[in-house]
Amino acid sequence: MIVKGKGRSKGKVRVTFLVESTAAEAILLAGDFNGWQEGTPLKRQKDGSWKAALELPAGNRYQFRYLIDGTRWENDSRADAYVANPFGTENSVVDLAAA
């Protein structure tokens, strides 16, 4: 799930990425915003869910995916959209174009 809120800086949107409870040992967030290189780690919450928040520039669309336990790519079931990627699957999209 994606939650959008006002960023601390002008022109930024605080985007919170939430993954519901899962038996994963680690979840990384990778996308356009971090060059798909080093994933941003999500932190396990007391209720078993996972969470990470980023401040992203408004006015853009960002593709992203979750890397579960270093082996399995997953999309966000509540992403704003999905687009095909060069690997024959789809990427999730968070749309901040109207923000």
Protein Blocks (a to p, Z undefined) as FASTA:
>chain_A
ZZddddfbehiacddddddddfbfbdcdddfknoomaccdddddfkopacddddddehia
cdddddeehlaccddfkbfbdcddfkopacddddfklZZ
